[in-house]
Amino acid sequence: TAALGFGGYTPSTFVATSASYNGSSWTGTPSLNTARYALGGAGTQTAALAWGGDGPPGSNLTATELYNGSTWTNNPTGLNTGRRAMLGQAGTQTAALAFGGYAGGVLSVTESFNGSIWTSLSPLTTARRYMAGCGTQTAALGFGGSTTVPARTPTNATESWDGTSWTAVSGLNTSRGYLAGAGIQTAALAFGGYATSLTAATEEWSGSSWSTSANLGTARYQLAGNGNTTAALALGGYTTGALTTTEEFNGETSAENYVDITTS
């Protein structure tokens, strides 16, 4: 009921647009300073963080920005490892975690943010790009993703983060990359993505295993997600073109109430 969407890519343009969601409609908010897609993000509607991503030639892949509810501000220091490809993400504006991605190859890099600087930490067990993640800086979950370039080679690998290191746990039922996630380390959702084709599959994590749940109304990949296992949001994405579709999940059904992303 209080989300923020930012960045992305239309068929021909890197996007800096930002928009807020109130549970029923989207409203345009100030744009990012750096237009980009496949970026990472964390935080809340009024205290958000954006990092990394890919933009026009010459773009800074380490760029980090903070949002205070009215303005995006460039952080003086960026990621230690510049990267793109929908980085795994968790945490808040002042305690965030970024993991995975792509920069000349698939990465296992993990970094934490304390509100001003990024610090390199123990890497993922399985290097991958276009994965999903959720949780906090000290208790996160990373799942899915693609392990190769350029081929789409999806993985079901799931890893749990304890603040110091990653541990492999039970994998997704459907291997996929380019997916989205929501929730916390012990109660998470994975939805959408690309397996051997577009998928609408949704899975719920109990803290020890994944089980199938209600499908998305629209199968898609490269989407974004937030919320928790009883009140989640799926937004944007791609099928044969960029989407504005937003869907809500109430713990039992998906597409209960969905609207298009607008910036009016």
C-alpha positions as CSV (number, residue, x, y, z in Angstrom):
1,T,0.0,0.0,0.0
2,A,3.0,2.3,0.0
3,A,5.6,1.4,-2.7
4,L,8.1,3.2,-4.9
5,G,9.1,2.2,-8.4
6,F,12.2,3.8,-10.1
7,G,14.3,3.4,-13.2
8,G,14.0,0.9,-16.0
9,Y,14.0,0.7,-19.8
10,T,11.4,1.2,-22.5
11,P,11.9,-0.1,-26.0
12,S,14.5,2.6,-26.8
13,T,15.2,4.7,-23.7
14,F,16.9,4.4,-20.3
15,V,14.4,5.6,-17.7
16,A,15.0,7.9,-14.7
17,T,11.3,8.1,-13.8
18,S,10.2,7.4,-10.3
19,A,6.6,6.8,-9.1
20,S,4.8,6.1,-5.8
21,Y,1.9,3.7,-5.2
22,N,-0.8,4.3,-2.5
23,G,-2.6,0.9,-2.8
24,S,-4.7,1.9,-5.7
25,S,-2.9,4.2,-8.1
26,W,0.6,5.5,-9.1
27,T,1.7,9.1,-8.8
28,G,4.8,10.6,-10.5
29,T,7.6,11.6,-8.1
30,P,11.0,13.3,-8.8
31,S,13.2,11.3,-11.1
32,L,16.6,9.6,-10.5
33,N,19.6,11.7,-11.3
34,T,21.0,8.8,-13.4
35,A,18.6,7.1,-15.9
36,R,19.2,3.3,-15.8
37,Y,17.8,-0.2,-15.8
38,A,18.6,-3.5,-14.1
39,L,19.5,-1.6,-11.0
40,G,19.1,-2.5,-7.3
41,G,16.9,-0.9,-4.7
42,A,15.9,-1.1,-1.0
43,G,14.1,0.8,1.7
44,T,10.7,2.4,1.9
45,Q,8.6,4.9,-0.1
46,T,10.0,7.8,1.8
47,A,13.5,6.5,2.5
48,A,14.8,4.6,-0.5
49,L,18.1,3.6,-2.0
50,A,19.0,2.9,-5.6
51,W,22.4,1.5,-6.9
52,G,24.2,0.1,-9.9
53,G,22.4,-0.7,-13.1
54,D,23.1,0.0,-16.8
55,G,22.6,3.3,-18.6
56,P,23.7,5.3,-21.6
57,P,27.3,4.9,-22.8
58,G,29.7,6.3,-20.1
59,S,27.2,5.7,-17.3
60,N,28.6,5.0,-13.8
61,L,27.6,1.5,-12.8
62,T,28.6,2.2,-9.2
63,A,26.3,5.2,-8.8
64,T,24.2,5.2,-5.6
65,E,21.3,7.5,-4.9
66,L,19.2,8.2,-1.8
67,Y,15.6,9.3,-1.7
68,N,14.0,11.2,1.2
69,G,10.4,11.3,0.0
70,S,10.9,14.4,-2.2
71,T,14.4,14.3,-3.8
72,W,16.9,11.9,-5.1
73,T,20.5,12.7,-4.0
74,N,23.7,11.3,-5.4
75,N,25.8,9.5,-2.7
76,P,29.4,10.7,-2.7
77,T,30.6,7.1,-2.9
78,G,29.2,4.2,-5.0
79,L,29.5,0.4,-5.1
80,N,33.0,-1.1,-4.9
81,T,32.1,-3.3,-7.9
82,G,30.0,-1.5,-10.5
83,R,27.4,-3.9,-12.0
84,R,24.0,-4.4,-13.5
85,A,21.5,-7.2,-14.1
86,M,18.9,-6.8,-11.4
87,L,21.1,-7.3,-8.4
88,G,19.9,-9.3,-5.5
89,Q,18.8,-6.8,-2.8
90,A,17.7,-6.5,0.8
91,G,17.5,-4.1,3.7
92,T,16.9,-0.4,4.2
93,Q,18.3,2.9,3.1
94,T,20.9,2.9,5.9
95,A,21.4,-0.9,6.1
96,A,21.3,-2.4,2.7
97,L,22.7,-5.5,1.0
98,A,23.6,-6.0,-2.7
99,F,24.5,-9.3,-4.1
100,G,25.2,-10.9,-7.5
101,G,24.9,-9.1,-10.9
102,Y,26.9,-8.8,-14.0
103,A,30.0,-6.8,-15.1
104,G,32.0,-8.5,-17.8
105,G,30.9,-11.8,-16.3
106,V,28.4,-13.2,-13.8
107,L,29.3,-12.1,-10.3
108,S,29.0,-13.5,-6.7
109,V,30.0,-10.2,-5.1
110,T,28.2,-9.1,-1.9
111,E,28.3,-5.6,-0.5
112,S,26.7,-3.9,2.5
113,F,25.7,-0.2,2.7
114,N,25.6,1.7,6.0
115,G,24.0,4.9,4.8
116,S,27.2,6.4,3.4
117,I,29.7,3.7,2.1
118,W,29.6,0.2,0.6
119,T,31.7,-2.5,2.2
120,S,32.7,-5.8,0.4
121,L,31.6,-9.0,2.2
122,S,31.7,-12.8,1.6
123,P,30.5,-13.7,-1.9
124,L,27.5,-15.8,-2.9
125,T,28.1,-19.6,-3.2
126,T,26.6,-19.5,-6.7
127,A,27.5,-16.6,-8.9
128,R,24.5,-15.3,-10.9
129,R,22.7,-12.4,-12.4
130,Y,19.1,-11.4,-12.6
131,M,18.4,-13.1,-9.3
132,A,15.9,-12.0,-6.6
133,G,16.4,-11.3,-2.9
134,C,14.6,-10.1,0.2
135,G,15.1,-9.7,3.9
136,T,17.5,-7.5,5.9
137,Q,21.2,-6.7,5.8
138,T,21.9,-9.4,8.4
139,A,19.2,-11.9,7.5
140,A,18.7,-12.1,3.8
141,L,17.6,-14.7,1.2
142,G,18.8,-14.8,-2.4
143,F,17.2,-17.1,-5.0
144,G,17.0,-17.9,-8.7
145,G,19.0,-16.1,-11.3
146,S,21.0,-16.9,-14.5
147,T,24.4,-18.4,-14.2
148,T,25.8,-17.9,-17.7
149,V,26.2,-15.2,-20.4
150,P,24.7,-14.8,-22.9
151,A,22.5,-17.9,-22.7
152,R,19.6,-17.9,-20.3
153,T,20.7,-20.7,-18.0
154,P,18.3,-20.5,-15.0
155,T,19.1,-21.8,-11.6
156,N,16.9,-22.8,-8.6
157,A,19.7,-22.1,-6.1
158,T,18.6,-20.5,-2.9
159,E,21.0,-19.1,-0.3
160,S,20.6,-17.7,3.2
161,W,22.7,-14.9,4.6
162,D,23.5,-14.6,8.3
163,G,25.3,-11.3,8.2
164,T,28.7,-12.9,7.6
165,S,28.3,-15.7,5.0
166,W,26.0,-17.4,2.6
167,T,24.7,-20.9,3.1
168,A,23.0,-23.0,0.3
169,V,19.4,-24.1,1.3
170,S,16.6,-25.9,-0.5
171,G,16.1,-24.7,-4.1
172,L,13.1,-23.3,-6.0
173,N,10.8,-25.8,-7.6
174,T,11.0,-23.9,-10.9
175,S,14.5,-22.8,-11.9
176,R,14.4,-19.3,-13.3
177,G,16.1,-16.0,-13.8
178,Y,14.8,-12.5,-14.2
179,L,12.3,-13.0,-11.4
180,A,11.1,-10.9,-8.5
181,G,10.8,-11.5,-4.7
182,A,9.2,-10.1,-1.6
183,G,9.2,-10.9,2.2
184,I,11.8,-11.8,4.8
185,Q,14.5,-14.5,5.2
186,T,12.0,-17.0,6.8
187,A,8.9,-16.1,4.8
188,A,9.5,-15.1,1.2
189,L,7.8,-15.0,-2.2
190,A,9.4,-15.7,-5.6
191,F,7.3,-14.8,-8.7
192,G,7.6,-14.4,-12.5
193,G,10.8,-14.7,-14.4
194,Y,12.1,-16.8,-17.3
195,A,12.6,-20.6,-17.2
196,T,12.5,-22.2,-20.6
197,S,9.9,-19.5,-21.4
198,L,8.1,-16.8,-19.6
199,T,6.6,-18.0,-16.3
200,A,3.8,-16.7,-14.0
201,A,4.8,-19.3,-11.3
202,T,4.7,-18.1,-7.7
203,E,6.4,-19.9,-4.9
204,E,6.4,-19.4,-1.1
205,W,9.3,-20.0,1.2
206,S,8.6,-21.3,4.7
207,G,12.0,-20.9,6.1
208,S,13.1,-24.4,5.0
209,S,11.4,-25.2,1.6
210,W,9.6,-23.7,-1.3
211,S,5.9,-24.6,-2.2
212,T,3.8,-23.5,-5.1
213,S,1.3,-20.7,-4.7
214,A,-1.2,-18.7,-6.9
215,N,0.2,-17.6,-10.3
216,L,0.7,-14.1,-11.5
217,G,-2.1,-12.9,-13.7
218,T,0.4,-11.9,-16.3
219,A,3.5,-14.1,-17.0
220,R,6.5,-11.8,-17.3
221,Y,10.2,-11.4,-16.6
222,Q,12.5,-8.5,-15.5
223,L,9.7,-7.4,-13.2
224,A,10.1,-5.8,-9.7
225,G,8.5,-6.8,-6.4
226,N,8.2,-5.8,-2.8
227,G,6.0,-6.4,0.3
228,N,5.6,-9.6,2.2
229,T,3.9,-13.0,1.8
230,T,0.4,-11.8,2.6
231,A,0.6,-8.3,0.9
232,A,3.0,-8.3,-2.0
233,L,3.3,-6.2,-5.1
234,A,4.5,-7.1,-8.6
235,L,5.2,-4.2,-11.0
236,G,6.4,-3.7,-14.5
237,G,8.4,-6.3,-16.5
238,Y,8.6,-7.5,-20.0
239,T,6.8,-9.9,-22.4
240,T,7.1,-8.9,-26.0
241,G,7.4,-5.3,-24.8
242,A,7.8,-3.3,-21.6
243,L,4.8,-3.5,-19.3
244,T,3.0,-1.0,-17.0
245,T,1.0,-3.8,-15.2
246,T,0.9,-3.9,-11.4
247,E,-0.5,-6.8,-9.5
248,E,-1.3,-7.3,-5.8
249,F,-1.0,-10.6,-3.9
250,N,-3.0,-11.2,-0.7
251,G,-1.5,-14.5,0.4
252,E,-4.1,-16.6,-1.4
253,T,-4.6,-15.0,-4.8
254,S,-2.6,-13.0,-7.3
255,A,-4.1,-10.3,-9.6
256,E,-6.7,-9.6,-7.0
257,N,-6.5,-5.9,-7.9
258,Y,-4.2,-4.8,-10.6
259,V,-3.6,-1.4,-12.2
260,D,-1.2,0.1,-14.7
261,I,1.9,2.1,-13.6
262,T,1.4,5.7,-14.6
263,T,3.2,8.9,-13.7
264,S,0.3,11.2,-13.9
